Amino acid sequence: MSTTTRTDAKPFVPAPRRPVPARPPAVPSTAGGRVRSVLLALVTRTVAVAALLALWETAPRLGLVDRTFLPPLSEVVQAWWELLADGQLATHLEASLVRSLSGFGLAVAVAVPLGLLIGWYRPVADLLNPLLEVFRNTAALALLPVFVLILGIGETSKISIVFYACTWPILLNTISAVRNVDPTLLKLAKSMDLPAPRLFQKVILPATVPTVFTGIRMAGSFSILILVAAEMVGAKAGLGFLINSSQFNFAIPDMYAGIITISAIGVGFNLLLVSLERRFTAWRLPSSS
């Protein structure tokens, strides 16, 4: 029986394999990445302060400094808590805040409108500039005896010296802000035939807000620093009085407790002003980094 071979059969070719798509790399969750970035920022901002506090606690205990003049931080915290518990700290804190905020508030209410007026109207600037140059170079603490002699050792002299010290950074920054408004914005506004009041409201005021707040933040720190010096002269209450009397009575932990309280007030006041600045400048576009 004869077999026949088929010559027309096609050779077997295996089907090509389909490429397996590569698995995309795992993308970290947005929430997890945000939490890590927040924690990293928190650690970065607090590591220096934590190191300083740790050094303050350990240096006196190790004998690196005399603990009579620099007690450990734990003793200072204990003294601060005792002052808070018996009401002394609240009394001194209330007296200082009333004086500081009164002088600071008066300075903002007077210096901002005056700075806008001087920066916008050249005749007013020419009239007041010589007087401003005289007083801006006179330190507030140098005039403290003058304020005490004229206004006495009561509340008026202390609020007045705070008002004087806070006025200059606000006033000078406001004047500079008005004079440094972008000329292009002014030309565009004038080309639209805006009247002077509308030009001032729509262009000048928004453009000056960031620089004005810089002066306000500087004045906020001055209101605390100058007040402490003023309360060391003839005061019966206040954080400056607490620090001064604790030094004379050699209550060193109480003295440092007062210093820490002043630092905490300054930091908190600055954070409050920063939040207000962000609120009033929310219209600004964030800078791309």
Phi and psi in degrees as GROMACS dihedral restraints (atoms count N, CA, C in turn):
[ dihedral_restraints ]
;  ai    aj    ak    al  type     phi  dphi    fc
    3     4     5     6     1   -90.8    20    10
    4     5     6     7     1   141.3    20    10
    6     7     8     9     1  -104.9    20    10
    7     8     9    10     1   141.0    20    10
    9    10    11    12     1  -110.1    20    10
   10    11    12    13     1   137.7    20    10
   12    13    14    15     1   -99.6    20    10
   13    14    15    16     1   128.7    20    10
   15    16    17    18     1   -84.7    20    10
   16    17    18    19     1   121.2    20    10
   18    19    20    21     1   -94.2    20    10
   19    20    21    22     1    -9.7    20    10
   21    22    23    24     1   -93.7    20    10
   22    23    24    25     1     5.1    20    10
   24    25    26    27     1   -74.6    20    10
   25    26    27    28     1   136.3    20    10
   27    28    29    30     1   -82.1    20    10
   28    29    30    31     1   142.6    20    10
   30    31    32    33     1   -67.2    20    10
   31    32    33    34     1   152.2    20    10
   33    34    35    36     1   -79.4    20    10
   34    35    36    37     1   123.1    20    10
   36    37    38    39     1  -118.6    20    10
   37    38    39    40     1   123.3    20    10
   39    40    41    42     1   -67.3    20    10
   40    41    42    43     1   144.7    20    10
   42    43    44    45     1   -68.7    20    10
   43    44    45    46     1   138.7    20    10
   45    46    47    48     1   -66.2    20    10
   46    47    48    49     1   144.0    20    10
   48    49    50    51     1   -77.4    20    10
   49    50    51    52     1   139.4    20    10
   51    52    53    54     1   -76.8    20    10
   52    53    54    55     1   134.6    20    10
   54    55    56    57     1   -66.3    20    10
   55    56    57    58     1   135.4    20    10
   57    58    59    60     1   -80.0    20    10
   58    59    60    61     1   121.4    20    10
   60    61    62    63     1   -61.9    20    10
   61    62    63    64     1   137.2    20    10
   63    64    65    66     1   -69.5    20    10
   64    65    66    67     1   141.6    20    10
   66    67    68    69     1   -74.6    20    10
   67    68    69    70     1   126.6    20    10
   69    70    71    72     1   -62.1    20    10
   70    71    72    73     1   146.6    20    10
   72    73    74    75     1   -62.3    20    10
   73    74    75    76     1   148.8    20    10
   75    76    77    78     1   -67.5    20    10
   76    77    78    79     1   126.3    20    10
   78    79    80    81     1   -98.0    20    10
   79    80    81    82     1   125.5    20    10
   81    82    83    84     1   -63.8    20    10
   82    83    84    85     1   146.3    20    10
   84    85    86    87     1   -63.2    20    10
   85    86    87    88     1   145.8    20    10
   87    88    89    90     1   -62.8    20    10
   88    89    90    91     1   -40.3    20    10
   90    91    92    93     1   -63.4    20    10
   91    92    93    94     1   -42.9    20    10
   93    94    95    96     1   -64.5    20    10
   94    95    96    97     1   -41.8    20    10
   96    97    98    99     1   -65.1    20    10
   97    98    99   100     1   -36.6    20    10
   99   100   101   102     1   -66.9    20    10
  100   101   102   103     1   -40.6    20    10
  102   103   104   105     1   -63.9    20    10
  103   104   105   106     1   -43.0    20    10
  105   106   107   108     1   -64.2    20    10
  106   107   108   109     1   -39.6    20    10
  108   109   110   111     1   -66.6    20    10
  109   110   111   112     1   -38.2    20    10
  111   112   113   114     1   -65.7    20    10
  112   113   114   115     1   -43.2    20    10
  114   115   116   117     1   -64.1    20    10
  115   116   117   118     1   -40.2    20    10
  117   118   119   120     1   -63.9    20    10
  118   119   120   121     1   -42.5    20    10
  120   121   122   123     1   -64.5    20    10
  121   122   123   124     1   -39.4    20    10
  123   124   125   126     1   -64.5    20    10
  124   125   126   127     1   -43.6    20    10
  126   127   128   129     1   -65.4    20    10
  127   128   129   130     1   -41.0    20    10
  129   130   131   132     1   -62.4    20    10
  130   131   132   133     1   -38.2    20    10
  132   133   134   135     1   -79.7    20    10
  133   134   135   136     1   -21.3    20    10
  135   136   137   138     1  -108.5    20    10
  136   137   138   139     1    -8.1    20    10
  138   139   140   141     1   -67.1    20    10
  139   140   141   142     1   -37.9    20    10
  141   142   143   144     1   -68.0    20    10
  142   143   144   145     1   -41.9    20    10
  144   145   146   147     1   -65.8    20    10
  145   146   147   148     1   -41.6    20    10
  147   148   149   150     1   -62.9    20    10
  148   149   150   151     1   -39.4    20    10
  150   151   152   153     1   -64.9    20    10
  151   152   153   154     1   -40.5    20    10
  153   154   155   156     1   -64.1    20    10
  154   155   156   157     1   -43.4    20    10
  156   157   158   159     1   -65.3    20    10
  157   158   159   160     1   -38.8    20    10
  159   160   161   162     1   -65.0    20    10
  160   161   162   163     1   -39.7    20    10
  162   163   164   165     1   -65.6    20    10
  163   164   165   166     1   -38.6    20    10
  165   166   167   168     1   -63.1    20    10
  166   167   168   169     1   -37.2    20    10
  168   169   170   171     1   -74.1    20    10
  169   170   171   172     1   -38.9    20    10
  171   172   173   174     1   -89.1    20    10
  172   173   174   175     1   -32.0    20    10
  174   175   176   177     1   -60.2    20    10
  175   176   177   178     1   -46.6    20    10
  177   178   179   180     1   -66.2    20    10
  178   179   180   181     1   -33.9    20    10
  180   181   182   183     1   -71.7    20    10
  181   182   183   184     1   -29.3    20    10
  183   184   185   186     1   -88.0    20    10
  184   185   186   187     1    -1.3    20    10
  186   187   188   189     1    80.7    20    10
  187   188   189   190     1    14.0    20    10
  189   190   191   192     1   -71.3    20    10
  190   191   192   193     1   -30.0    20    10
  192   193   194   195     1  -133.6    20    10
  193   194   195   196     1   160.6    20    10
  195   196   197   198     1   -73.9    20    10
  196   197   198   199     1   117.2    20    10
  198   199   200   201     1   -71.5    20    10
  199   200   201   202     1    -8.5    20    10
  201   202   203   204     1   -67.5    20    10
  202   203   204   205     1   -38.6    20    10
  204   205   206   207     1   -98.0    20    10
  205   206   207   208     1   -20.8    20    10
  207   208   209   210     1  -136.3    20    10
  208   209   210   211     1    85.2    20    10
  210   211   212   213     1   -68.9    20    10
  211   212   213   214     1   160.1    20    10
  213   214   215   216     1   -60.2    20    10
  214   215   216   217     1   156.1    20    10
  216   217   218   219     1   -60.0    20    10
  217   218   219   220     1   -35.6    20    10
  219   220   221   222     1   -62.0    20    10
  220   221   222   223     1   -37.7    20    10
  222   223   224   225     1   -68.9    20    10
  223   224   225   226     1   -36.1    20    10
  225   226   227   228     1   -66.5    20    10
  226   227   228   229     1   -42.1    20    10
  228   229   230   231     1   -63.4    20    10
  229   230   231   232     1   -40.0    20    10
  231   232   233   234     1   -63.3    20    10
  232   233   234   235     1   -42.2    20    10
  234   235   236   237     1   -64.6    20    10
  235   236   237   238     1   -38.9    20    10
  237   238   239   240     1   -62.0    20    10
  238   239   240   241     1   -42.0    20    10
  240   241   242   243     1   -66.5    20    10
  241   242   243   244     1   -37.8    20    10
  243   244   245   246     1   -66.7    20    10
  244   245   246   247     1   -40.0    20    10
  246   247   248   249     1   -63.3    20    10
  247   248   249   250     1   -37.7    20    10
  249   250   251   252     1   -69.3    20    10
  250   251   252   253     1   -39.4    20    10
  252   253   254   255     1   -67.8    20    10
  253   254   255   256     1   -39.6    20    10
  255   256   257   258     1   -87.8    20    10
  256   257   258   259     1     3.3    20    10
  258   259   260   261     1    89.8    20    10
  259   260   261   262     1    -6.8    20    10
  261   262   263   264     1   -65.2    20    10
  262   263   264   265     1   -43.5    20    10
  264   265   266   267     1   -63.8    20    10
  265   266   267   268     1   -39.7    20    10
  267   268   269   270     1   -64.2    20    10
  268   269   270   271     1   -39.2    20    10
  270   271   272   273     1   -64.4    20    10
  271   272   273   274     1   -48.4    20    10
  273   274   275   276     1   -65.7    20    10
  274   275   276   277     1   -39.5    20    10
  276   277   278   279     1   -65.6    20    10
  277   278   279   280     1   -42.4    20    10
  279   280   281   282     1   -62.8    20    10
  280   281   282   283     1   -43.6    20    10
  282   283   284   285     1   -62.2    20    10
  283   284   285   286     1   -43.2    20    10
  285   286   287   288     1   -68.3    20    10
  286   287   288   289     1   -41.5    20    10
  288   289   290   291     1   -66.1    20    10
  289   290   291   292     1   -39.4    20    10
  291   292   293   294     1   -62.5    20    10
  292   293   294   295     1   -45.8    20    10
  294   295   296   297     1   -66.6    20    10
  295   296   297   298     1   -45.9    20    10
  297   298   299   300     1   -65.8    20    10
  298   299   300   301     1   -47.7    20    10
  300   301   302   303     1   -69.0    20    10
  301   302   303   304     1   -32.0    20    10
  303   304   305   306     1   -65.4    20    10
  304   305   306   307     1   -49.6    20    10
  306   307   308   309     1   -64.8    20    10
  307   308   309   310     1   -40.1    20    10
  309   310   311   312     1   -65.6    20    10
  310   311   312   313     1   -44.7    20    10
  312   313   314   315     1   -63.4    20    10
  313   314   315   316     1   -40.8    20    10
  315   316   317   318     1   -63.6    20    10
  316   317   318   319     1   -38.3    20    10
  318   319   320   321     1   -65.0    20    10
  319   320   321   322     1   -42.2    20    10
  321   322   323   324     1   -64.2    20    10
  322   323   324   325     1   -43.5    20    10
  324   325   326   327     1   -65.7    20    10
  325   326   327   328     1   -29.4    20    10
  327   328   329   330     1   -94.6    20    10
  328   329   330   331     1   -44.5    20    10
  330   331   332   333     1   -73.8    20    10
  331   332   333   334     1   -36.7    20    10
  333   334   335   336     1   -66.0    20    10
  334   335   336   337     1   -51.7    20    10
  336   337   338   339     1   -62.0    20    10
  337   338   339   340     1   -39.2    20    10
  339   340   341   342     1   -65.7    20    10
  340   341   342   343     1   -39.7    20    10
  342   343   344   345     1   -65.2    20    10
  343   344   345   346     1   -39.9    20    10
  345   346   347   348     1   -63.3    20    10
  346   347   348   349     1   -38.9    20    10
  348   349   350   351     1   -68.2    20    10
  349   350   351   352     1   -44.1    20    10
  351   352   353   354     1   -67.7    20    10
  352   353   354   355     1   -40.4    20    10
  354   355   356   357     1   -71.2    20    10
  355   356   357   358     1   -27.6    20    10
  357   358   359   360     1   -91.1    20    10
  358   359   360   361     1   -37.5    20    10
  360   361   362   363     1  -107.6    20    10
  361   362   363   364     1   113.3    20    10
  363   364   365   366     1   -61.9    20    10
  364   365   366   367     1   -40.7    20    10
  366   367   368   369     1   -59.3    20    10
  367   368   369   370     1   -37.6    20    10
  369   370   371   372     1   -66.7    20    10
  370   371   372   373     1   -39.1    20    10
  372   373   374   375     1   -63.8    20    10
  373   374   375   376     1   -43.4    20    10
  375   376   377   378     1   -63.8    20    10
  376   377   378   379     1   -32.2    20    10
  378   379   380   381     1   -74.0    20    10
  379   380   381   382     1   -40.7    20    10
  381   382   383   384     1   -98.5    20    10
  382   383   384   385     1   -15.2    20    10
  384   385   386   387     1   -57.5    20    10
  385   386   387   388     1   -45.2    20    10
  387   388   389   390     1   -59.3    20    10
  388   389   390   391     1   -39.4    20    10
  390   391   392   393     1   -67.4    20    10
  391   392   393   394     1   -38.5    20    10
  393   394   395   396     1   -64.5    20    10
  394   395   396   397     1   -40.1    20    10
  396   397   398   399     1   -64.1    20    10
  397   398   399   400     1   -32.0    20    10
  399   400   401   402     1   -70.1    20    10
  400   401   402   403     1   -48.3    20    10
  402   403   404   405     1   -81.9    20    10
  403   404   405   406     1   -27.4    20    10
  405   406   407   408     1   -67.6    20    10
  406   407   408   409     1   -24.2    20    10
  408   409   410   411     1   -96.2    20    10
  409   410   411   412     1     9.8    20    10
  411   412   413   414     1  -105.5    20    10
  412   413   414   415     1   117.3    20    10
  414   415   416   417     1   -65.3    20    10
  415   416   417   418     1   143.7    20    10
  417   418   419   420     1   -64.6    20    10
  418   419   420   421     1   -41.0    20    10
  420   421   422   423     1   -66.0    20    10
  421   422   423   424     1   -27.0    20    10
  423   424   425   426     1   -67.4    20    10
  424   425   426   427     1   -26.7    20    10
  426   427   428   429     1   -93.1    20    10
  427   428   429   430     1    -0.7    20    10
  429   430   431   432     1   -58.4    20    10
  430   431   432   433     1   -44.9    20    10
  432   433   434   435     1   -60.6    20    10
  433   434   435   436     1   -32.7    20    10
  435   436   437   438     1   -66.7    20    10
  436   437   438   439     1   -44.3    20    10
  438   439   440   441     1   -62.8    20    10
  439   440   441   442     1   -39.0    20    10
  441   442   443   444     1   -68.2    20    10
  442   443   444   445     1   -40.8    20    10
  444   445   446   447     1   -66.6    20    10
  445   446   447   448     1   -39.7    20    10
  447   448   449   450     1   -81.8    20    10
  448   449   450   451     1   -43.3    20    10
  450   451   452   453     1  -103.5    20    10
  451   452   453   454     1    -4.6    20    10
  453   454   455   456     1    86.7    20    10
  454   455   456   457     1  -176.7    20    10
  456   457   458   459     1   -98.8    20    10
  457   458   459   460     1    13.5    20    10
  459   460   461   462     1   -83.8    20    10
  460   461   462   463     1  -158.4    20    10
  462   463   464   465     1   -70.4    20    10
  463   464   465   466     1   -30.2    20    10
  465   466   467   468     1   -61.6    20    10
  466   467   468   469     1   -44.2    20    10
  468   469   470   471     1   -66.3    20    10
  469   470   471   472     1   -36.5    20    10
  471   472   473   474     1   -71.8    20    10
  472   473   474   475     1   -43.0    20    10
  474   475   476   477     1   -65.9    20    10
  475   476   477   478     1   -36.4    20    10
  477   478   479   480     1   -67.8    20    10
  478   479   480   481     1   -39.8    20    10
  480   481   482   483     1   -69.1    20    10
  481   482   483   484     1   -35.1    20    10
  483   484   485   486     1   -66.2    20    10
  484   485   486   487     1   -42.8    20    10
  486   487   488   489     1   -59.5    20    10
  487   488   489   490     1   -44.3    20    10
  489   490   491   492     1   -63.8    20    10
  490   491   492   493     1   -44.3    20    10
  492   493   494   495     1   -67.9    20    10
  493   494   495   496     1   -35.1    20    10
  495   496   497   498     1   -80.5    20    10
  496   497   498   499     1   -20.9    20    10
  498   499   500   501     1   -66.2    20    10
  499   500   501   502     1   -40.2    20    10
  501   502   503   504     1   -70.0    20    10
  502   503   504   505     1   -46.7    20    10
  504   505   506   507     1   -62.1    20    10
  505   506   507   508     1   -37.1    20    10
  507   508   509   510     1   -67.8    20    10
  508   509   510   511     1   -46.2    20    10
  510   511   512   513     1   -63.7    20    10
  511   512   513   514     1   -47.9    20    10
  513   514   515   516     1   -68.3    20    10
  514   515   516   517     1   -38.1    20    10
  516   517   518   519     1   -68.9    20    10
  517   518   519   520     1   -35.1    20    10
  519   520   521   522     1   -67.3    20    10
  520   521   522   523     1   -43.7    20    10
  522   523   524   525     1   -60.4    20    10
  523   524   525   526     1   -46.0    20    10
  525   526   527   528     1   -63.1    20    10
  526   527   528   529     1   -37.9    20    10
  528   529   530   531     1   -64.0    20    10
  529   530   531   532     1   -42.0    20    10
  531   532   533   534     1   -67.5    20    10
  532   533   534   535     1   -41.4    20    10
  534   535   536   537     1   -73.6    20    10
  535   536   537   538     1   -19.3    20    10
  537   538   539   540     1  -106.2    20    10
  538   539   540   541     1    20.2    20    10
  540   541   542   543     1   -63.7    20    10
  541   542   543   544     1   141.2    20    10
  543   544   545   546     1   -55.5    20    10
  544   545   546   547     1   120.2    20    10
  546   547   548   549     1   -61.0    20    10
  547   548   549   550     1   -28.7    20    10
  549   550   551   552     1   -62.2    20    10
  550   551   552   553     1   -41.0    20    10
  552   553   554   555     1   -62.7    20    10
  553   554   555   556     1   -41.1    20    10
  555   556   557   558     1   -64.7    20    10
  556   557   558   559     1   -41.3    20    10
  558   559   560   561     1   -64.3    20    10
  559   560   561   562     1   -42.7    20    10
  561   562   563   564     1   -62.4    20    10
  562   563   564   565     1   -41.9    20    10
  564   565   566   567     1   -66.8    20    10
  565   566   567   568     1   -39.6    20    10
  567   568   569   570     1   -69.8    20    10
  568   569   570   571     1   -30.9    20    10
  570   571   572   573     1   -67.2    20    10
  571   572   573   574     1   -21.2    20    10
  573   574   575   576     1   -89.2    20    10
  574   575   576   577     1     7.5    20    10
  576   577   578   579     1    58.1    20    10
  577   578   579   580     1    39.6    20    10
  579   580   581   582     1   -72.8    20    10
  580   581   582   583     1   135.7    20    10
  582   583   584   585     1   -67.4    20    10
  583   584   585   586     1   162.3    20    10
  585   586   587   588     1   -57.7    20    10
  586   587   588   589     1   -44.0    20    10
  588   589   590   591     1   -62.1    20    10
  589   590   591   592     1   -40.6    20    10
  591   592   593   594     1   -69.4    20    10
  592   593   594   595     1   -37.3    20    10
  594   595   596   597     1   -61.2    20    10
  595   596   597   598     1   -42.2    20    10
  597   598   599   600     1   -65.9    20    10
  598   599   600   601     1   -39.6    20    10
  600   601   602   603     1   -74.4    20    10
  601   602   603   604     1   -41.8    20    10
  603   604   605   606     1   -89.9    20    10
  604   605   606   607     1   -22.6    20    10
  606   607   608   609     1  -117.8    20    10
  607   608   609   610     1   -54.2    20    10
  609   610   611   612     1   -66.5    20    10
  610   611   612   613     1   -52.1    20    10
  612   613   614   615     1   -60.4    20    10
  613   614   615   616     1   -50.7    20    10
  615   616   617   618     1   -61.1    20    10
  616   617   618   619     1   -35.8    20    10
  618   619   620   621     1   -71.6    20    10
  619   620   621   622     1   -23.8    20    10
  621   622   623   624     1   -91.7    20    10
  622   623   624   625     1   -11.4    20    10
  624   625   626   627     1   -57.5    20    10
  625   626   627   628     1   -47.8    20    10
  627   628   629   630     1   -60.0    20    10
  628   629   630   631     1   -44.5    20    10
  630   631   632   633     1   -69.7    20    10
  631   632   633   634     1   -36.9    20    10
  633   634   635   636     1   -61.9    20    10
  634   635   636   637     1   -40.9    20    10
  636   637   638   639     1   -68.8    20    10
  637   638   639   640     1   -27.1    20    10
  639   640   641   642     1   -61.9    20    10
  640   641   642   643     1   -44.9    20    10
  642   643   644   645     1   -64.8    20    10
  643   644   645   646     1   -37.0    20    10
  645   646   647   648     1   -65.9    20    10
  646   647   648   649     1   -39.1    20    10
  648   649   650   651     1   -66.6    20    10
  649   650   651   652     1   -39.6    20    10
  651   652   653   654     1   -62.2    20    10
  652   653   654   655     1   -41.8    20    10
  654   655   656   657     1   -65.1    20    10
  655   656   657   658     1   -33.9    20    10
  657   658   659   660     1   -60.9    20    10
  658   659   660   661     1   -41.1    20    10
  660   661   662   663     1   -70.4    20    10
  661   662   663   664     1   -37.0    20    10
  663   664   665   666     1   -64.1    20    10
  664   665   666   667     1   -35.1    20    10
  666   667   668   669     1   -62.7    20    10
  667   668   669   670     1   -29.3    20    10
  669   670   671   672     1   -82.3    20    10
  670   671   672   673     1   -46.3    20    10
  672   673   674   675     1   -66.1    20    10
  673   674   675   676     1   -46.6    20    10
  675   676   677   678     1   -66.6    20    10
  676   677   678   679     1   -36.8    20    10
  678   679   680   681     1   -63.2    20    10
  679   680   681   682     1   -39.8    20    10
  681   682   683   684     1   -59.6    20    10
  682   683   684   685     1   -43.8    20    10
  684   685   686   687     1   -65.4    20    10
  685   686   687   688     1   -38.7    20    10
  687   688   689   690     1   -68.2    20    10
  688   689   690   691     1   -34.0    20    10
  690   691   692   693     1   -74.8    20    10
  691   692   693   694     1   -12.3    20    10
  693   694   695   696     1   -80.2    20    10
  694   695   696   697     1    -4.1    20    10
  696   697   698   699     1  -119.1    20    10
  697   698   699   700     1   102.0    20    10
  699   700   701   702     1    73.4    20    10
  700   701   702   703     1    18.8    20    10
  702   703   704   705     1   -96.6    20    10
  703   704   705   706     1   152.3    20    10
  705   706   707   708     1  -111.6    20    10
  706   707   708   709     1    -3.8    20    10
  708   709   710   711     1  -158.3    20    10
  709   710   711   712     1   158.9    20    10
  711   712   713   714     1   124.6    20    10
  712   713   714   715     1   159.2    20    10
  714   715   716   717     1   -66.7    20    10
  715   716   717   718     1   -35.5    20    10
  717   718   719   720     1   -63.2    20    10
  718   719   720   721     1   -41.6    20    10
  720   721   722   723     1   -63.3    20    10
  721   722   723   724     1   -40.2    20    10
  723   724   725   726     1   -61.4    20    10
  724   725   726   727     1   -44.8    20    10
  726   727   728   729     1   -64.9    20    10
  727   728   729   730     1   -44.1    20    10
  729   730   731   732     1   -66.7    20    10
  730   731   732   733     1   -45.8    20    10
  732   733   734   735     1   -68.3    20    10
  733   734   735   736     1   -34.5    20    10
  735   736   737   738     1   -66.4    20    10
  736   737   738   739     1   -35.8    20    10
  738   739   740   741     1   -65.6    20    10
  739   740   741   742     1   -44.6    20    10
  741   742   743   744     1   -66.7    20    10
  742   743   744   745     1   -35.0    20    10
  744   745   746   747     1   -86.9    20    10
  745   746   747   748     1     1.7    20    10
  747   748   749   750     1    58.8    20    10
  748   749   750   751     1    33.8    20    10
  750   751   752   753     1   -93.6    20    10
  751   752   753   754     1    74.9    20    10
  753   754   755   756     1   -63.2    20    10
  754   755   756   757     1   -42.5    20    10
  756   757   758   759     1   -59.1    20    10
  757   758   759   760     1   -38.1    20    10
  759   760   761   762     1   -65.4    20    10
  760   761   762   763     1   -36.5    20    10
  762   763   764   765     1   -62.2    20    10
  763   764   765   766     1   -47.2    20    10
  765   766   767   768     1   -66.9    20    10
  766   767   768   769     1   -30.8    20    10
  768   769   770   771     1   -63.3    20    10
  769   770   771   772     1   -40.3    20    10
  771   772   773   774     1   -65.0    20    10
  772   773   774   775     1   -39.4    20    10
  774   775   776   777     1   -64.4    20    10
  775   776   777   778     1   -42.6    20    10
  777   778   779   780     1   -62.9    20    10
  778   779   780   781     1   -40.4    20    10
  780   781   782   783     1   -62.3    20    10
  781   782   783   784     1   -41.7    20    10
  783   784   785   786     1   -63.6    20    10
  784   785   786   787     1   -42.4    20    10
  786   787   788   789     1   -62.1    20    10
  787   788   789   790     1   -42.2    20    10
  789   790   791   792     1   -64.5    20    10
  790   791   792   793     1   -39.5    20    10
  792   793   794   795     1   -63.6    20    10
  793   794   795   796     1   -43.6    20    10
  795   796   797   798     1   -61.3    20    10
  796   797   798   799     1   -43.7    20    10
  798   799   800   801     1   -64.7    20    10
  799   800   801   802     1   -45.7    20    10
  801   802   803   804     1   -64.2    20    10
  802   803   804   805     1   -39.7    20    10
  804   805   806   807     1   -64.2    20    10
  805   806   807   808     1   -41.1    20    10
  807   808   809   810     1   -65.5    20    10
  808   809   810   811     1   -40.8    20    10
  810   811   812   813     1   -63.4    20    10
  811   812   813   814     1   -37.6    20    10
  813   814   815   816     1   -63.9    20    10
  814   815   816   817     1   -42.9    20    10
  816   817   818   819     1   -67.7    20    10
  817   818   819   820     1   -35.7    20    10
  819   820   821   822     1   -64.2    20    10
  820   821   822   823     1   -41.9    20    10
  822   823   824   825     1   -65.5    20    10
  823   824   825   826     1   -37.8    20    10
  825   826   827   828     1   -65.7    20    10
  826   827   828   829     1   -39.5    20    10
  828   829   830   831     1   -62.2    20    10
  829   830   831   832     1   -43.3    20    10
  831   832   833   834     1   -63.6    20    10
  832   833   834   835     1   -34.4    20    10
  834   835   836   837     1   -68.6    20    10
  835   836   837   838     1   -42.3    20    10
  837   838   839   840     1   -78.9    20    10
  838   839   840   841     1   -16.2    20    10
  840   841   842   843     1  -114.5    20    10
  841   842   843   844     1    28.6    20    10
  843   844   845   846     1   -66.4    20    10
  844   845   846   847     1   -18.7    20    10
  846   847   848   849     1   -73.6    20    10
  847   848   849   850     1   -17.3    20    10
  849   850   851   852     1   -74.1    20    10
  850   851   852   853     1   140.9    20    10
  852   853   854   855     1   -75.6    20    10
  853   854   855   856     1   137.2    20    10
  855   856   857   858     1   -66.3    20    10
  856   857   858   859     1   139.7    20    10
  858   859   860   861     1   -71.3    20    10
  859   860   861   862     1   133.4    20    10
  861   862   863   864     1   -78.6    20    10
  862   863   864   865     1   134.2    20    10
